[in-house]
Amino acid sequence: MKRFHSFFLVSILTVMMLVTACSQPAQTGQTGQSGQTGKSTEYLLATGGTGGTYYPLGGAIANVWNESVDGLNVTVQSTGASVENMRLLGSKETELAISINSIAEDAFQGRDKFTEPIQNIRAIGVVYPEVVQIVTPKNSSIQSIRDLKGKRVSIGPAGSGTAVAAEQILIAFGMSQGDFQSFQDTFTDAADKLKDGNLDAAFAILSVPAANIEDIATSKEVRILPVEGPELAELMSKHPFYTPYQIPDKTYKGQDQAVSTVTMQAVMYAREDLPEEIVYQLTKTLYEKQPEIAKGYAIGSQIDLQKALDGVTVPLHPGAEKFYKEKGMK
């Protein structure tokens, strides 16, 4: 009888242990460089269209983050770029995002395209300079921005930083979308249309050199329209985020002279509620493993710790701030 009671008690305990084990939440194993395995943290990184710079660069950054930060899995999300990305952070539909600094400032202050402030966004740091490039075939009659009147022009996707910049630049030159036939293509689609003769010009905000512009130039030589003169001064007085930039001569086939234009900054942003330690690791990896990012996508070579805070006006995330303090930066 004692043996029976003992067997019965052991059976009950075994069943209880099995039930307890089955009731525990499942964990996704994730092994980082240290070899530790634990619960995986899943983040989304909002980027831009697949034909732009944000998407492939974001993919290269995410790959290095995933390899370097224990327990982290960042998935890249294609979006309409800067304006949409700020809204996605605001609605907590993404954890991380790349955006032009001017758009992020507008979002934080509730200006222009943002009717209400989005104040849960925090900066991680500058990724690379964003260069405005207005492209037209070299054999076209378009020599300047004012020559766009009456033409077929893509100003960039609705809600993108490109579309916002195009509008601001046009206003500085005394023009509006009503002066030409306006399209809101991704630059991939705009590049195809330019090659096929179905578009006369296109605005883009891309790194230099831009692969899509190089692709256009394989079939027809290109001209980059200048942004300069008193109109540039007007633009910069209203929008201080713009700074002068020169695209070197022969950057693209057909571009025989250096072209004056403007640049802003592409910045990595995070939601305010992300853990400080994770954002510290993200920031540290972004700048200390820049060569690995560049292997994944060449524009990663432009990530520069010394320029990480240039043009950043949105408050830093505490995790990023911790990293910069360690580096003696303010």
Number of C-alpha atoms within 10 A of each C-alpha: 6 7 8 9 10 10 11 12 11 12 11 10 11 12 11 12 11 10 11 10 10 10 9 8 7 8 11 13 11 19 19 16 11 9 9 11 14 15 14 16 14 12 17 16 27 31 28 28 20 16 16 22 20 27 22 22 23 27 20 21 25 23 18 19 23 19 15 18 19 22 21 22 18 21 16 25 19 18 21 19 25 29 24 21 30 32 17 18 24 20 13 14 14 20 23 29 30 28 28 29 28 25 25 29 22 20 25 22 16 15 14 11 12 16 11 13 14 20 19 17 27 26 27 33 31 28 29 23 23 23 25 28 27 22 24 29 22 17 12 11 11 20 15 14 16 14 12 22 16 13 15 17 26 31 26 26 19 17 17 25 25 27 21 20 22 22 16 17 23 18 15 19 18 10 17 16 17 9 13 16 15 18 17 19 19 24 25 16 15 27 26 15 18 25 20 12 11 13 21 22 28 27 25 28 27 23 20 18 14 18 15 19 25 17 16 23 20 12 13 18 18 24 26 28 22 21 25 17 9 11 16 20 17 15 22 17 11 11 14 12 20 24 16 15 18 14 21 15 13 11 17 23 19 17 18 13 13 14 20 19 21 25 20 23 25 27 26 26 28 24 24 21 12 16 12 16 14 17 23 20 17 23 25 21 18 26 19 13 17 20 16 18 26 17 12 18 17 14 22 24 16 16 22 17 20 10 16 21 20 15 19 24 15 20 17 20 25 19 23 23 21 19 19 21 10 9 10 8 13 8
